[in-house]
Amino acid sequence: MDRTVPLALSTAANQPRSAGAVIIGGGIIGVSIAWHLAKSGVKDIVVVERSEMGSGSSAKPLGGVRANFSDPSNIELGRRSLHAFDRFSADFGVDIGLEKVGYLFLARDEAQLSGMTEAVQVQNGMGISSRLVTPEEAHRLNPFIDPGALTGASYSPDDGFVQPTRVVEGYVRAAQELGVTFLNRTQVLDITTSAGQVSSVLTQRGEIATDAVVCCAGAWSAHIGEMVGVSLPIEPVRRLIGFTPDWAEPLPTVPFTLDLTTTMYFHNAGRGLLLGISHHEDPSMCRDYSYEWLEAFREASTVCAPALSETEVTRGWAGLYENTPDRNAVIGQARETAGFFYAAGFSGHGLVQAPAVGELMADLFAGRRSFIDATPFSAERFEEGGAVLKETNII
């Protein structure tokens, strides 16, 4: 069996010798930022990706999109991104498979319901059409749910899911039309600085002179930050999902449903269901597929979705979450090294926030005021005495 892998560039003729900005990471965050920077007038942008564009966590077959967070900044990132996904087909000529099935978050105790109530109030104040629902209405929205297990739920009908690979495809194509160079199969080996300023990026293909780097390397971002002495406290954690066989009878269309107690979630996928759970995993770069998660899912489903407690899966996907200590992204510009920007650590919400983060980074890059203050997302918040972001609606 031939186990060799292709190493030659297939997305560009060669590696440029200089760049107006080098974006490290060709996932959904990196390609969104590339397009937004190019659209705002930045020239000679180079995106460096160690594998293929969108081949990491952005290769997940289906990904949720939502604005039903509890923190106002996260809500706004989700809200603006939902608008972008709504327009994506018209703006980029790519069908991203947007399905607005809604999100249904399940509360199983009074504390969760209280937090859910506060989150919905904040969401409504920002124009999000979410609402609290009774256990009985949650069952009507999703017949798999046992209403007896719930104290209540929240429902956000404008949320749903898309095909992440199609989003990546749309951004890449549009960015290329604006002159962005994409380098696949290219690994960043080092970043050089001079007098506290980024000066170049070194890859196995040579050196790219630049005074600006944007780190969007997902689970690899901490290593990239170390190259310039910037602490990005991000840990890689494996996450797995599975797809059930096609059901003999048509399934009801159900919301993207998540149990806050266990993080068990599921939604429609073709004629079957997509299943997942954020079960305990030690930090690692492992992306092999295994089945511990399925036992955790089955155990969790016995309480609030018993019909799924013995469900089989016929195919699956494994990838990496890029978790920060407070499970919120780090977005900003390094204090220690001029010209080093970062957008990483999304802890499972990269796709959810990618369009708005691209817009935000373009504003940060240009030094202009943006639609939100990015300061709360700075990696410096994890320094001693810093204020971490508090987000309750985390998957």
C-alpha positions in Angstrom: 0.0 0.0 0.0 1.4 3.4 -1.0 1.3 5.6 2.1 3.1 8.6 0.5 1.4 12.0 0.7 1.5 14.8 -1.9 3.8 17.7 -0.9 3.9 19.9 -3.9 1.9 23.1 -4.0 -1.4 22.7 -5.9 -3.0 26.1 -5.0 -0.3 28.4 -6.2 2.7 28.3 -8.6 5.2 29.2 -5.9 5.6 30.8 -2.5 5.9 34.6 -2.7 9.1 36.2 -1.3 7.1 39.0 0.5 3.6 39.7 1.7 1.5 42.5 3.0 0.2 40.0 5.6 0.7 36.3 6.2 -2.3 34.4 7.6 -1.3 31.1 9.3 -4.1 28.6 9.0 -6.5 27.8 6.2 -9.5 26.9 8.1 -12.8 28.7 8.3 -11.4 31.5 10.5 -8.3 32.0 8.3 -10.1 32.1 5.0 -12.8 34.5 6.3 -10.1 36.9 7.6 -8.2 36.6 4.2 -11.3 37.6 2.3 -12.2 40.4 4.7 -8.7 41.8 4.7 -8.5 41.7 0.9 -12.0 43.3 0.6 -10.8 46.1 2.9 -7.9 46.9 0.6 -4.9 44.9 2.1 -2.7 43.8 -0.7 -0.4 40.7 -1.2 -2.1 38.5 1.4 -0.7 35.0 1.7 -2.5 32.2 3.5 -0.3 29.3 4.7 -1.9 26.0 5.5 0.1 22.9 6.5 -2.5 20.5 4.9 -5.4 21.5 2.6 -7.7 24.5 3.0 -10.5 23.6 5.4 -9.1 20.2 6.1 -8.9 20.5 9.9 -11.9 21.1 12.2 -13.5 23.0 9.3 -13.9 19.7 7.5 -16.7 18.7 9.8 -19.6 17.5 7.6 -22.2 19.7 9.3 -21.7 22.6 11.7 -24.1 24.6 13.8 -24.6 28.3 13.4 -26.2 30.3 16.2 -26.5 33.5 18.1 -28.0 32.1 21.3 -25.1 32.8 23.6 -25.2 34.5 27.0 -22.3 37.0 26.6 -23.3 40.1 24.6 -20.1 40.1 22.5 -20.6 36.4 21.6 -24.2 37.1 20.7 -23.1 39.9 18.4 -20.5 37.8 16.7 -23.1 35.1 16.2 -25.8 37.5 15.1 -23.6 39.2 12.4 -22.4 35.8 11.2 -26.0 34.5 10.9 -26.7 37.5 8.6 -23.6 36.7 6.6 -24.7 33.0 6.2 -28.1 34.2 5.1 -26.5 36.2 2.3 -23.7 33.7 1.5 -25.2 32.2 -1.6 -26.0 35.6 -3.1 -22.7 37.1 -2.1 -20.4 34.2 -3.0 -22.3 32.1 -5.4 -22.0 29.0 -3.2 -24.8 27.0 -1.7 -23.7 26.3 1.9 -26.7 24.1 2.7 -28.1 26.5 5.4 -30.9 24.8 7.3 -32.7 27.1 9.7 -34.0 24.3 12.0 -33.4 26.4 15.2 -31.5 25.6 18.3 -33.2 24.0 21.4 -31.2 24.2 24.6 -32.5 21.9 27.4 -32.5 22.8 31.1 -32.8 20.1 33.7 -32.6 22.1 36.9 -33.7 25.5 38.2 -30.2 27.0 38.1 -29.9 26.2 34.4 -33.4 27.6 33.7 -32.5 30.8 35.6 -29.3 31.2 33.5 -31.3 30.4 30.4 -33.9 33.0 31.3 -31.2 35.7 31.7 -29.5 34.7 28.4 -32.8 34.9 26.5 -33.5 38.4 28.0 -30.0 39.6 26.8 -30.6 38.0 23.4 -34.0 39.6 22.9 -32.5 43.0 23.8 -30.1 42.5 21.0 -32.7 41.5 18.4 -32.5 37.8 18.7 -35.8 36.0 18.3 -35.2 33.4 21.0 -37.7 32.4 23.7 -38.2 30.2 26.7 -40.4 27.2 26.1 -42.1 24.7 28.5 -41.0 21.1 28.6 -44.2 20.2 26.7 -43.4 22.6 23.9 -39.9 21.4 23.8 -41.3 17.9 23.2 -43.6 19.3 20.4 -40.5 20.9 18.8 -38.5 17.7 19.2 -40.6 14.5 19.7 -37.4 12.6 20.8 -37.3 14.6 24.0 -38.9 13.4 27.2 -40.5 16.4 28.8 -40.5 14.8 32.2 -36.7 15.2 32.4 -36.8 19.0 31.8 -37.5 22.2 33.8 -37.7 24.2 30.6 -35.8 25.0 27.4 -34.9 27.9 25.1 -35.6 27.9 21.4 -34.0 30.2 18.8 -35.7 29.6 15.5 -33.2 31.6 13.3 -30.3 29.3 14.2 -29.4 26.1 12.4 -26.5 24.4 10.6 -24.5 24.6 7.4 -21.8 22.7 5.4 -18.5 24.2 6.6 -16.5 23.0 3.6 -18.8 24.9 1.3 -18.2 28.1 3.4 -14.5 27.6 3.1 -14.8 27.1 -0.6 -16.8 30.3 -1.0 -14.3 32.4 0.9 -11.3 30.9 -0.8 -12.7 31.4 -4.3 -13.7 35.0 -3.5 -10.3 35.8 -1.9 -8.4 34.4 -4.8 -10.4 36.7 -7.1 -9.1 39.6 -4.9 -5.5 38.5 -5.3 -5.0 36.4 -2.2 -2.4 33.6 -2.5 -3.2 30.3 -0.8 -0.3 27.9 0.0 -1.4 24.4 0.8 1.0 21.7 2.1 3.1 24.4 3.6 4.3 24.4 7.2 5.4 27.4 9.2 8.7 26.6 10.9 9.4 29.9 12.5 8.5 33.6 12.6 11.4 36.1 12.8 11.2 39.5 14.5 13.4 42.6 14.5 13.3 45.2 17.3 10.0 43.8 18.6 8.4 43.8 15.1 7.4 40.8 12.9 9.8 40.7 10.0 9.3 37.3 8.2 7.7 33.9 8.2 9.8 30.8 7.5 8.4 27.7 5.9 9.9 24.6 4.3 9.7 26.5 1.0 11.7 29.5 2.2 11.2 32.9 3.7 8.3 35.3 3.3 9.2 38.9 4.3 6.3 40.5 6.0 5.5 42.9 8.9 2.2 41.4 9.7 1.1 37.9 10.8 -2.4 36.7 11.7 -2.4 33.4 13.7 -5.5 31.4 12.9 -3.9 28.0 13.4 -6.6 26.5 15.6 -5.3 23.8 17.9 -1.7 24.6 16.7 -2.0 28.3 17.7 -0.1 28.0 21.0 2.9 26.7 19.2 2.7 29.6 16.7 2.5 32.1 19.5 5.6 30.7 21.1 7.6 31.6 18.0 7.2 35.2 18.9 7.0 35.0 22.6 3.2 35.4 22.8 1.2 33.2 25.2 -1.9 31.8 23.6 -3.4 29.4 26.2 -5.0 27.0 23.8 -5.3 23.2 24.3 -6.3 20.7 21.6 -9.1 18.4 22.6 -10.5 15.7 20.4 -14.2 15.8 19.6 -16.2 13.1 17.7 -19.6 12.8 16.1 -21.5 10.0 14.4 -24.3 9.5 11.9 -27.1 7.1 12.3 -28.2 4.8 9.5 -31.1 6.2 7.4 -34.4 5.6 9.2 -37.0 3.5 7.4 -39.7 6.2 8.0 -39.1 9.9 7.4 -37.9 11.6 10.6 -39.5 14.8 11.9 -37.4 17.9 11.3 -36.1 18.7 14.8 -34.0 21.7 16.0 -30.3 21.3 16.8 -31.0 20.1 20.3 -28.5 20.2 23.2 -28.7 19.1 26.8 -26.8 21.6 28.9 -26.2 19.1 31.7 -24.3 16.6 29.6 -23.6 18.5 26.3 -25.3 15.7 24.4 -26.6 17.0 21.1 -28.3 15.8 17.9 -30.1 17.1 14.8 -31.2 15.8 11.4 -28.7 14.7 8.8 -30.3 13.5 5.6 -32.7 10.7 6.5 -30.9 10.0 9.8 -29.4 11.9 12.7 -26.1 13.5 13.6 -25.1 12.7 17.2 -22.5 14.2 19.4 -21.4 15.0 23.0 -18.5 17.0 24.5 -17.5 14.2 26.8 -14.2 14.3 28.8 -11.1 14.0 26.8 -7.5 14.7 27.9 -5.8 17.4 25.8 -4.0 15.8 22.8 -3.5 16.1 19.1 -5.1 12.8 18.5 -7.7 12.8 15.7 -8.2 9.0 15.5 -11.8 7.8 15.6 -12.9 5.7 18.6 -16.2 5.0 20.4 -15.9 6.2 24.0 -18.0 9.2 23.1 -20.9 6.9 21.9 -21.2 5.3 25.3 -21.3 8.7 26.9 -24.0 9.8 24.4 -26.1 6.7 25.0 -25.9 7.2 28.8 -26.9 10.9 28.5 -29.7 10.2 26.1 -31.4 7.7 28.5 -32.5 10.6 30.6 -33.9 13.2 28.1 -34.0 11.3 24.8 -34.5 7.6 25.6 -35.4 6.6 22.1 -31.8 7.3 21.1 -30.1 5.4 23.9 -29.4 2.3 21.7 -28.8 4.1 18.5 -26.0 2.8 16.2 -23.8 4.9 14.0 -22.6 3.9 10.5 -20.0 6.7 9.9 -18.3 9.4 11.9 -15.8 12.2 12.1 -13.1 13.2 14.6 -11.4 16.5 14.9 -10.0 19.0 17.4 -11.6 21.7 19.5 -9.1 24.5 20.4 -10.0 25.2 24.0 -9.1 28.2 26.1 -9.4 28.2 29.9 -12.8 30.1 29.7 -13.9 28.4 26.4 -14.0 31.7 24.6 -11.9 32.9 21.7 -8.8 34.9 21.8 -8.9 37.7 19.3 -6.5 40.7 19.2 -3.0 42.1 18.6 0.0 41.1 20.7 1.3 43.6 23.1 4.8 42.0 23.1 5.3 41.8 19.3 4.1 44.4 16.8 2.4 43.0 13.8 1.3 39.8 15.4 -2.4 39.3 15.4 -4.4 36.3 16.5 -7.9 34.8 16.2 -8.0 31.3 17.7 -9.2 29.3 20.6 -12.8 29.3 19.6 -13.6 26.2 21.6 -16.0 24.8 19.1 -17.5 28.1 17.9 -15.2 28.9 15.0 -17.7 28.3 12.3 -20.4 30.0 14.3 -18.4 33.3 14.5 -16.2 33.2 11.5 -17.8 35.8 9.2 -18.0 38.4 12.0 -14.5 37.6 13.2 -13.2 38.2 9.7 -14.9 41.6 9.8 -13.5 42.4 13.3 -10.0 41.4 12.4 -10.0 43.6 9.3 -10.9 46.5 11.5 -8.2 45.7 14.1 -5.7 45.3 11.3 -6.6 48.8 9.9 -6.7 50.3 13.4 -10.3 51.5 13.1 -13.2 51.2 15.4 -15.3 48.0 14.9 -18.8 46.9 15.7 -17.7 45.5 19.1 -14.7 46.2 21.4 -12.3 43.3 20.9 -10.5 44.0 24.2 -12.5 41.4 26.2 -11.2 38.7 23.8 -7.6 39.6 24.3 -5.3 36.8 25.3 -4.0 39.1 28.0 -7.2 38.4 30.0 -5.7 35.2 31.2 -2.8 37.0 32.9 -2.9 37.1 36.7 -5.8 39.2 37.9 -7.4 39.4 34.4 -11.1 39.2 33.9 -12.2 36.1 31.9 -15.2 36.0 29.7 -18.2 34.2 31.2 -20.3 32.2 28.7 -22.9 29.8 29.9 -24.2 28.5 26.5 -21.2 26.4 25.6 -21.2 23.1 23.7 
